[in-house]
Structures are given as structure tokens and as C-alpha cells.
Amino acid sequence: MPKNLSIFFIADIVGEPGLNILETMFPPLRQKYSPDFIIANAENSHEGRGLNRDIVKRLYDIGVNVITGGNHSFDKWKIFSYMKNDEKLLRPMNYPKGNAGYGYGVYPVEGSELKVGVLNLQGRTFMPQIDDPFTTSDWALERIKKETDIVFVDFHAEATAEKLAYAWNVDGTVSAIVGTHTHVPTNDARIFPKGTGYITDAGMTGPFDSVIGMDKGTSIRRFTLGTPQKYKIATDDNRICGVYLEVDPETAKCVSIEPVIFPDFPNKT
């Protein structure tokens, strides 16, 4: 019997604090979990909004196989030309036709004959009203399934209900769905009845002495004054959030899913 395929997902990377802790602390995590395939969401990695080519290279250098995105994927226009050529750099598939980049891909797993399909989608509830992620998913999965049944979905959305509705809609047709965007790790990792691993939100990789990565004072002023404030990334209490999961390569079903927070919160028992 072949061994399970292990996948490690790195939650939304926020600015230099998130990149720095990854570069220093991810190697021991990688050694502990020994994943076969690594995915990272990096839509907030450059100054909190967007990303650039240098960051893409830094993530590849630490072993990331595929980079996913979200509503900030297009915030830095200089990345557009690069997005057209790097098939390992994804953005949500359901942005209208004509935007730069790829929304899904099928990738070989080093050291095996397996392939992993990665699909990046974005929700519409409390988000930009782009194309329907459910219909887009159907279209993409039909194509991915021609090459592999092992499919990982990064569903970037604000509303828990939308993420759950999507999960129930595709249960048994994808191996795992990891929610991103809210930057708050949820405690609902589970395997759905037909074998799809799921968690509503993986959290973020970056400064937790913050309001979802943003400087506390700046964020408080934004809410109390009701006016825009200059975005400022926080710097302290950096942590890596992610998800480790295993997939049976014969059935493409998730057999285990584990949220990861490193270092863990000190008051957690």
C-alpha cells in the first residue's frame, strides 16, 4: 500500500514579519512534518497588500511548491507580467477573463508519480462581486480531474457560510478545502462525510500583536474615527499558522487534517 501524500499549507503571509519568521522557523517545521508538497498563500506578503517577484523567489527558496492568492493578488501591478508566465503562482480563478495569471494548476510531486491539482477561488459575500466561484469550480475541476483526483482548494472568502456551502457542494470531489482571508485560525478542522478535509480559516503567518496583521493603533483609529488610515503592518509576536493534512493517494480522500500554530499561544492548554 502506498504511503499517504502529505501536504503542508502556510496561511496568509503578512509582510516582512511573516516572511522573516518563515525563513527562520519553517525549516524545523518542515523537518517535523516532512511534507511531500507545500502550498502558501502570499497575497499579503508585500507590505501587507500584494506580492512581488523577489518574494516569490524567497518562498520557492524555502521549499514552497505553489503560491496562492486572494483579493490582494492584483494590488501591485508590477507582478502582472510575471503572473502570466509562472504557472506555480496562482490567483483566484473566478476573476473575470482578461486578468493576468492562473487560477489552477496540476503539479508533479517530487519523488513520486503523483500529481496534485491546486485550485484558488474567491468568495463574493462581503467581497468584490466577481464571477461565481461555484460554477468556476465546476469548470476547473472538470479539467483538473483529467490529470489527477488529488485536489487542494484555497477558498479565499470572508463569510463562513460561503466556505461551508462550497465544501458541502464539492464534498467527495476534492481532497481538501482550506479557507483563507480572515487571518483568524478557526478550530473546526474536520473530514466531511465523503472524504474532503476542511477548515474554515487557516489563520495568518505574521504578527499577532495586531488586528489581523495591522498595527493596533492604526486599526483602532480606523474603526473609532470611521475614516481611512494609512496601512501600517504590525511587527511583534510573530507566528506561523498553517494546516497539515494527509491524503490517501488511491482514493484521493483526506485521512487526517491538523491545524498548526507555531509557536503556540501560551495560554492554550
Steps between C-alpha positions, in 0.01 A plus 500: 500500500649840403562749777265794546577822316576776752426866428595803710314825444646829626229750595485860369851645525491859628790723394863473605411372850328201345778440248770530765347246735449262209862526395625439853243262653345307213804272447449320835126476431576353161734250663233404755216445252708401196230603250503373144346822370490857636249774414507858632256790475702817436247766395597716802875438490617832349435784747174330599342522154610307194833337423804538276749283313761516775251359751400226258865395476543509880203266541630260237837505678345367823331217312157634409364319193196715423396852605132595529336841529182693560343844468841670539673295231464787253596788732857532369486542123867419443425132571252475211750416226661236720162348589442430130799265485533331840247216517586432864381848601121492523230760554125438546366322193167683499633847419361606162668381182783729392674531835859384526595171653384145554217383724591134518777260411600135516845436644724194533598382846876460517614145558172341394269452205224700671362834394317760708240734358484838675197726447478856631151652540359817656163548666260783420322564832635831642762482223532638144220372280706293261395182319320217680755276680266198496456496122866585448595209724291259293677616185848473652445165671384343175840587353711419806338156532636405158845491661448426870233432762707657777377859520576771758283815507593833657161669543569866577184646652358715778183307581515170685166403348636536147802285579283231660249506215782446254640214708166317511456562128828328407537249784654187356620665179802683650748380759516813713363853536690752709337837562706818495451880525379570857846442656336342807569126540181302558458187711284297262743281307313186399441248226165519325291182452623429147866558580578870451723657765384846608581798720321835483815711537865411540588833664807705408877485509625823650455737797225408747559810715267666252153515350528222238854617423435874511648734761254513790488878534446552130222244492329645808504847344346362184206362698457782752537785250326331209757633252779336297839471668843436349560127504772403745610143567558391858836345592478293818390155622563329168361153443462251219148374440422219265334168438656156468297231330541155353323356197460136403649493149279209392166658594604870500315536831638694795588265788626761749505877539679699771513877558850627578593808706869546573596606753172419669311756705628489863154485659389202292466177695 
